[in-house]
Structure formats: C-alpha cells, structure tokens
Amino acid sequence: MQTILVTGSNGQLGSELRQLATAMDDEDYHFIFTDVAELDITDRQAVCDFVEQNHVNILINCAAYTAVDKAESDPELADLLNRVAPGYLAEAMDAVGGTMIQVSTDYVFDGTAHVPYMEDAPTNPTGVYGRTKLAGEEEVIRGCTGSMVIRTAWLYSTYGNNFVKTMLRLGRERESLGVIFDQIGTPTYARDLAATILHIVQVGIKPGVYHYTNEGVCSWYDFTRAIHRIAGITCCEVKPLHTEEYPTPAARPHYSVLDKTKIKEAFGITIPWWEDSLRECIAQMK
C-alpha cells in the first residue's frame, strides 16, 4: 500500500488529481487530499507530524502562491508558500524515506530565448513569483533526495479561475477584446498534467527536474482566438496587443516554451496537442 498525500488539493491541478485518483484509490494506493484547512504546510511541526502519522510514502505538492502580480507587493507570503513550505514538505518526506513531486513554473526563466527551454537551461526569474518558485525548487531538491520537480505553464482547467474561463466570459460579454500577441508559450490542460503525475506515481518517481506542458506553441492572442472558435463565440472581435499596451506589476516572459523531451523519454508518455486538450476542456465545461 502506497499512501499519497496531495497538498493544495482545492486548486486546478489538485482538483484534477482528486478526480482522476478515484480510479487508483484501491488496495495498492491510498490518497489523502489536503488544503490549508486540513494541513498548514507553513507549520513545520504540523507537516512532520502529519506525514509520519499517516505513513505518507509519496507527496505531490500542488500548493503555491500563484497571484503573479500581487506577489510583487506581497513577497513575504509568496516566499513562505513557494519556498519555505516546500522545504518543510521535502524535509518531512526525506525523514521517512519518501519521495516528492514539486510543481513549478516557466517563470523561472526570463523569456529571452528563441528555442524551447531545456531543464538545464540557465534560470533567471524576473519577478517575485518566479524567484520564490525557483527557490522552492532548490529547497525541495536539497531537502529530499527522492524529489522530482515538474515545471509547467499556462495552466487551465474546468476547476478554479483561469484564462480560458475569463476569455469565455469576456467573449460573451464584450463586442471586442484586446489580447497580447507577443508573449509565446504553451497552454496546459491541468487534467493532462494530473494524468501524467499519476502515471509517474505508478511507474516510479525518477528524481530530477522535468518540463510538462501540452504540445505546440501559441500566443495569448492565438489562444483566445482558439477558445472563442471552439466555444462558438462569434460576436467578439479579438484584437492583438503589444505587451507595452497592457502593463502589469510583474514582467511576463516573452518566450517560455518548455522542451518536454526528457519527461517523454523517461516515462514513455505521449503528450496531447494544446488545441485538442482545449477542445476537450471546453466540452467538459459545457
């Protein structure tokens, strides 16, 4: 029996894991899902006690401070949730000889590249969110010898608040909409990432840093056009904007495409194209 603890389980990825795990929760795997009400991951002793008392073998940390712009004016809380807490989780898992998956972000890169980022590419976060997430990666790798970091990007889901839901709502409310066209990346359906994480749990965690998004590339403008086309929204004109026309407190990477060769080869997975997954998610929402 493997006991798997999922922290931050009320978010997009945690919710997808909760739904998919029902097919695995049997005599071989027992899942425990927590959010802040069940376990305060910023309380070091509480984390250690919880892991030990529940005989946790594997920990999947989906908890994070993800308000990218707000983090610029709230660096202490971002650091507590993105660096300090993952360090406590890693320490607790290492103490019981367990393994851990830490979910991270494309924001660890500055976005100045022109080819997809490999896992060993130089990191250079430009804001508080990226810096604290990178520091969290380092805490986890240092704290738990059996740890694995998975960086992802542009996450969306049927759960929670996300870009897809916002663009669906605005597309139905407005006659026109301006969206940035000069930031390039890859959308990621949280259910696809959740399925991959559960596959990794079953075949065995291989320590190291990995990248996972859906396949392909697009801009936020392209993404929005696809959302509206798939949803049948025709009454809203989507106009391309330069980044400078939509200033935000935190700088966004202009190019944050992640190379996924390593995770595909290590775990024998096939990753869906972003537009196929978007179509599936929108169908689920309907």
Buried (B, 14 or more C-beta within 10 A) or exposed (E): EBBBBBBBBBBBBBBBBBEBBEEBEEEEBBBBBBBEEEBBBBEBEBBBEBBEEBEBBBBBBBBBBBBBBBBBEBBEBBBBBBBBBBBBBBBBBBEBEBBBBBBBBBBBBBBEBEEBBBBEBEBBBBBBBBBBBBBBBBBBBEBBEBBBBBBBBBBBBBBBEBBBBEBBEBBEEEEEBBBBBBBBBBBBBBBBBBBBBBEBBEEEBBEBBBBBBBBBBBBBBBBBBBBBBBBEBEEBEBEBBEBEEEEEEBBBBBBBBBBBEBBBEBBEBEBBEBBBBBBBBBEEEE
